[in-house]
Amino acid sequence: MDAGYVQLGYGEVALAAGLILINGVLSLALGLGLERRLLVASVRTVVQLLLIGYLLKFIFGLRHPLWVLLLGLVMVALAGHAAVGRVSGRFRGIYAGSTLSVLVSSFLVTGLAVGAIVRPRPWYEPQYVIPLLGMVLGNALNGVSLGLDRFLEGLARRRDQVEGLLALGATRWEACRDVIRDAVRTGMVPTLNSMAVVGLVSLPGMMTGQILAGADPADAVRYQIVIMFMIAAATALGTLGAVAYAYRSLLDGFHRLRLDRLQKAGAN
């Protein structure tokens, strides 16, 4: 056992899994009907984390930039798909727009942080690049999802207002500027709320993990500050990109609102 941290075996993990029984008991007692979802979610959590653990061990051993890039692209593709999965509407190209927004925002912010702030040697060191990218992606996809959903809902709710402004000669930007602002704001709010209470109400995962691994708390805090600012920047850029893509898809170059291109999720 490393003196820097307490190593957990599979036996300890199995004991911790018993904690999910609390959720199951509450679901049964209150008739929530969540027992099956809890079981599936628990199994997926274990399987997915075990698989990524072995994959990361393999990539960390190789220390090759192409493997780091490949894993990063896979993570981006999954994040872009997951972001759309939480949106109530669909339009042509929504998956491409979501994935592109997540890709540009996460790679740009992570690249700047790795190249100018953390500066590992070599620059593609997977021990740093992959965890940083993963934390950025996890939060950026939430912003993209919330922003897209709010934008589509806002267009439908304010349809008469937007079409009225367009009929009076307003440009598509002028007609739905308020809808765009509201959508981008919605995507950014959860991150801002987290930043407001970090260290007071919650101890973030990055910081907690480093402390448990034996790192100096002051070093862990500095890393967490960098992470929070990375998340804020990537969320803002990703949300803006996804909303802008939806805006250009649902308001054409002739300044017409094209809600006929919008369908509910699951519609054929």
Secondary structure, 3 states (H helix, E strand, C coil): CCCCCCCCCHHHHHHHHCCHHHHHHHHHHHCCCCHHHHHHHHHHHHHHHHHHHHHHHHHHHHCCHHHHHHHHHHHHHHHHHHHHHCCCEECCCHHHHHHHHHHHHHHHHHHHHHHHHHCCCCCCCHHHHHHHHHHHHHHHHHHHHHHHHHHHHHHHHCHHHHHHHHHCCCCHHHHHHHHHHHHHHHHHHHHHHHHHHECCCECCHHHHHHHHCCCCHHHHHHHHHHHHHHHHHHHHHHHHHHHHHHHHHHECCCCCECHHHCEECCCC
